[in-house]
Amino acid sequence: SKSTVADLAFLRRQGWDVDLAAHVRRGGRVLGLCGGYQMLGRSIADPGGVEGPAGAVPGLGLLDVDTVLTADKATRLVTGTHRATGAPVQGYEIHLGRSQGPDCARPVLNLDGRADGATSASGAVSGTYVHGLFA
């Protein structure tokens, strides 16, 4: 996503929010990458108007995290491991903002000595800021 708040609004207009919630209720899994990770949380705040008008919107509520968009952009190559399996990973981060909340206590990845991402208590929904994991 290049514009998380606008893309979330589009996703809702298409009804995909309802489909995702139903998928999770039926035992499905969801993985959000970068802006998708931010959308999965409880809220996305853009107090400085980084992506558009300043304000906040509710997220999809599938992860117990809140995101605040910031003007400082993280751009870096990263390496690490997938927490659940120990598998090596590499990719890149390119995002605006920070996500915090109880589900961050269950990170998805260990990257260069730090935790990244969040996983729901059920383990069905996860998100990470790392692009290129499947390349």
BELUR-V873366 format. One record per residue. N is the residue number from 1. RES is the residue in three letters. SS is DSSP state (2 for helix, 1 for strand, 0 for the rest). Layout:
N/RES/SS, N/RES/SS
This chain:
1/SER/0, 2/LYS/0, 3/SER/0, 4/THR/2, 5/VAL/2, 6/ALA/2, 7/ASP/2, 8/LEU/2, 9/ALA/2, 10/PHE/2, 11/LEU/2, 12/ARG/2, 13/ARG/2, 14/GLN/0, 15/GLY/0, 16/TRP/2, 17/ASP/2, 18/VAL/2, 19/ASP/2, 20/LEU/2, 21/ALA/2, 22/ALA/2, 23/HIS/2, 24/VAL/2, 25/ARG/2, 26/ARG/0, 27/GLY/0, 28/GLY/0, 29/ARG/0, 30/VAL/1, 31/LEU/1, 32/GLY/1, 33/LEU/1, 34/CYS/0, 35/GLY/2, 36/GLY/2, 37/TYR/2, 38/GLN/2, 39/MET/2, 40/LEU/2, 41/GLY/0, 42/ARG/0, 43/SER/1, 44/ILE/1, 45/ALA/1, 46/ASP/1, 47/PRO/0, 48/GLY/0, 49/GLY/0, 50/VAL/0, 51/GLU/0, 52/GLY/0, 53/PRO/0, 54/ALA/0, 55/GLY/1, 56/ALA/1, 57/VAL/1, 58/PRO/1, 59/GLY/0, 60/LEU/0, 61/GLY/0, 62/LEU/0, 63/LEU/0, 64/ASP/0, 65/VAL/0, 66/ASP/1, 67/THR/1, 68/VAL/1, 69/LEU/1, 70/THR/1, 71/ALA/1, 72/ASP/1, 73/LYS/1, 74/ALA/1, 75/THR/1, 76/ARG/1, 77/LEU/1, 78/VAL/1, 79/THR/1, 80/GLY/1, 81/THR/1, 82/HIS/1, 83/ARG/0, 84/ALA/0, 85/THR/0, 86/GLY/0, 87/ALA/0, 88/PRO/1, 89/VAL/1, 90/GLN/1, 91/GLY/1, 92/TYR/1, 93/GLU/1, 94/ILE/1, 95/HIS/1, 96/LEU/1, 97/GLY/1, 98/ARG/1, 99/SER/1, 100/GLN/1, 101/GLY/0, 102/PRO/2, 103/ASP/2, 104/CYS/2, 105/ALA/2, 106/ARG/0, 107/PRO/0, 108/VAL/0, 109/LEU/1, 110/ASN/1, 111/LEU/1, 112/ASP/0, 113/GLY/0, 114/ARG/1, 115/ALA/1, 116/ASP/1, 117/GLY/0, 118/ALA/1, 119/THR/1, 120/SER/0, 121/ALA/0, 122/SER/0, 123/GLY/0, 124/ALA/0, 125/VAL/1, 126/SER/1, 127/GLY/1, 128/THR/1, 129/TYR/0, 130/VAL/1, 131/HIS/1, 132/GLY/0, 133/LEU/0, 134/PHE/0, 135/ALA/0
